[in-house]
Amino acid sequence: MSVTFKDVLLEGSYKGNVITGDLPKQLDNTLFTLIHILGGFNTSDVINFASNANHREKKLLSKMVDDLRLYDNVGTRGFDKESIKNSPRYRALTIFLKTIADTGGANSLMEQISTTDPYFSDYVKPEYKKLIFKQWDKLGKADYNVLKYFDVVGEDKAFDNVADVVYPILALEWLGGVENTDFAQAPWMETSEMGFNKLKFKVEPVGFDYMYDESDNFGERGYSCWDIRVLIDKDGDLGLPINPEFIDNDYSPFIQDLFPQNSRDKLTSHRSYTEDQYELIEMLWEEYEVYRHWSHSFCRFEVVLV
């Protein structure tokens, strides 16, 4: 019986993560095997990818690797190294991995998403993208209705790949990145909710995270959400009367006590924050509802006191 590519990949069975603990064991092990069988990237690329990639990008790479397992595994065909190495599927995988590794993640990928995202071209033909952008240039806005004239049509479902993933990707590329969105350019705000005394703050996007819905085929449910930075006045305090006689040298504004140094200046998931911290972030997030298009959810966030 001939040896298939799947058989070759399964030979690489290791006790733990070989390259990096920042990736799931199976993905880490398979990438290590691919490096030595097919090449096209190295261990440094994988380490940099794991460091730079967000959750969506790691899941997408895992999906690309899983799809690769099926290659050359039909009928009686055996393992053909050169055929797989030069296949569009493997080239897309290596380009995607190395682009994230070299450039630092989703924001840098916007201009290359149509060539590195294996799903994007299923919805938008490469030759149509420039035509869509030309129409948006004429209108002066990224009008969703233009897509239907180029056979980019979504489905009437709670989460739709066109409306919730493809359209935002196109719109962000047309705008030139998240920094050019209405959300990013929204003003500072002020609130006295939750007992604060005119707390000054600004919520701004730093990335757009997403996953295509594959619940029908693979059980993977789609999502789209913003990665955000929350800027808060470091002197923000509660509006309670304070007797100067009880203020000692160790006194600090409440916002600094709520977000000590170890909880600031890092983009991470809500699991890294306390319930009180997350409650405040949610409240500040809701104040920007009118500015954030395409998704009303956020994934990771970073708190910066200024």
Secondary structure by P-SEA (a helix, b strand, c coil): ccccaaaaaaccccccccccccccaaaaaaaaaaaaccccccaaaaaaaaacccaaaaaaaaaaaaaaaaccccccccccaaaaaacaaaaaaaaaaaaaaccccccccccccccccccccccccccaaaaaaaaaaaaccccccccccccccccccccccccccaaaaaaaaaacccccccccccccccccccccccccbbbbbcbbbbbccccccccbbbbcccbbbbbccccccccccccccccccccccaaaaaccccccccccccccccaaaaaaaaaaaaaaccccccccccccbbbbcc
